[in-house]
């Protein structure tokens, strides 16, 4: 049995076709011809247009006036194919287009016949251009509009200055060749450059465009190259303007964070993360990542250490992200951290996240508000300042109570709800563990057994507790 996958046919040979200084003939003068002129001139071809004056659109006429193309003012003649390297037809006359296509085949001239895929030796792809970067998408003639949509999606995912990044990377490769010119050392050269790209990542490589003293920069890099080491970004680039961003990771699903949060994570030099944030979210980080240490029952010292890590990065001039589960300002100590950084001269940028107080119940199919069931929702925490118990609300039949960080306080919370806040023992509750994550669990019960469920079902943090008639609103 072969270990190699089967080859799927039906595609095209996708290549970058070099036509610089070759003779390209475009037959027609309308909108398609204008597009073909752009494609050919980007590749530095010599372009000739064959079309009567009355068939020229404004852009084609402009290219003629500016001498970017040569123009023959008449319909196509067979002799126009003499000494031509490529032909592009852009005619509304289908029969004439086919005839020209067959003539080209007879003369073995590569030809593209607009809107007639079977007669095309090659297709034009939807292209994104940024300096030396060219990204082309082909649907093999089956969906040009879809190709445009795919190309737009891909190009929008790239850094805004991708072309400049590639240009500077080309300069770095040239420098490496100067440092180690011997052909037998090409593997060392390319291996080192490849590892630089992999370690720095696209977002960090963008700093290549900010280098002012190129001689000093390349001298520093050469030291690492000669030792066959890959430097950290902070070791070779001048310090950036320090910044701190408090970013909400939401419930932990990378698809549920904001576009801005994703960009900040990729651009950050240092990301300081809560321990409970799932790995798929952390995989978005391209810079240095520090994760809170496991300190059972010592959340305050752990919090202090996280802030000191952030301050250390800021003093180095780094772009720092403090990544927090949920929303930083919903029981995430975000307000405290803002004041802490302000006292040290830094104003944090705030990037909201989805709080598990709302995403958790939604994941479990619980509407925290619903006409005729619940007209208010109260969000609180099971752990107040320095471990104090929260001030829970009195029972209301149309009220939903959401408690975060409640697992370790289940027994105490039950006592308060039953003995002080008058909650009926049969009032529905739901424990939602790891909301919006693959290992999510929803455990239903009542106030009477909410603490027992934690033990029986081995419920662990992070888990959201929902109390109220809304728990069973949709199931009933």
Phi, psi and omega in degrees: 000132184284143176271359184262136180291153177293149179270124181269118179278187177094002180260195176239159173278106183273113180224164171264105187274117181273115180236023178302129178067012174269157184270116180247126179257126176247121181259112184123162184221020182266207184296319180295321178299320179299320178294320180293325177300314180300314182298318182287321182287329173304325181269012174064034177279160170269119190249132173241132178255131173244112181189143175295153183303323183289349180261005183272135172270177188297319183292317178298318178299321179297315180297326177291315182298325182271008176065021177286336179225159172265142185237134172247116188272079177184170173291165181298141171235149184303326182294346179295345181278353180295133176059035178251138181265338182202145180233136177233115178267140181219055185250152171277343181279102185297316183295318180293323177299315178297317180300316179296320179300317179293322177300318180295320178299318180298324182267002181058042175260124177304133185222146170238119180256112186304131176068015176229076185308318182298338181267003184266129172282342180202160178247155170270134183258155174291124192237139170251130182235128175217092183061233181285351182273126173230124177241123183238139180238129179239140170249018180054042175080003187265339182202073182304321180294320177297324178299319177298319181293320178295316179300318179297317179299316180294313184294325180290340180278350182271156172302148184298331184252039184301320180299317180293323178299313181295320179301314180291327176295325175298322177295321178296318179298321179297320178297318180298322177296326176294321183290327185221075189285340185299134183297328181290347179258016182296327180295320177297315181301306185292325178297320180292315180297320179299317181291328174299313180301315183293320183285318184283320183077163185300315185294321180285328178295342177299339179292344175304330183281353184256356183293129179261310181267088185294323182299313180294322181297310182289329175298319178295317180294323182299324178302316180291321181299315182295333176267001181057041178244153179253117183285152169289153181304318183291345181277339186239340180263146177297150181304135176275172174292120184295146178209153178229130178236132173263114188243132175275124179275359184064206182284353177120351178276121182302335181282352183254009174265165181284160176299321180295318179298318179298317180296316180298320180296322181286328184272345187292142171282326182220129175242123179252116194244148168298155183286331186278358182286128184295157183300321180303329176288318181293336180294345178284343184284131178253340179267203179288139180237128173237130184247140180306138179284155179282110180230085183302121177074010181232057185291327182293311176299324179296319178298318179299320181294320178300316180294322179294324176299316179299314181297323178300316178294320179297321180293339176274358183083021185272158170273112188250139174241128171260105185267120187237140178296146179069226177248132185303331185259010176243093182052038179240013182061019181299318179299318178297320182291323177302311180296322181298315180289324179299319180298339181254011172091016181237133178256112184290145169272136184254125177238109186293156174230167178283124179281138177296345177300335180245324180288328178298303177304321180297318179299329181271004181073033181247115176278109185295337169231141180197131182302132181084353181237305183218121180252007177201152178227135179242126179252128179219181181239150177278353182227107179276194181301129180055034174085008181290159177280148181284161175270093185283153181279158174293158180293141172216131186296337180252028182240137175252131178251126176243124182241122175266156178052051187253349188303312183286354182242017188304315183294315180295319179297319179299316180300315180296315182297317184282314190270333184247331187250003170065033175283132176297146182295335180266011178297128185295145173225159174219132169261125180243106184262134179053051182303138177068015177246162182303328182268022182300139174227144174238120181242118182265150177189210179222171178302327183298325183239019183298327179281323179296325180299324180300318180285313185294321184262002180052049180287133181232162177287151000278135179216143180252135176255127177242129182233130177142170183292343178294340181303322183250016185298319183271329180290332180270000000 
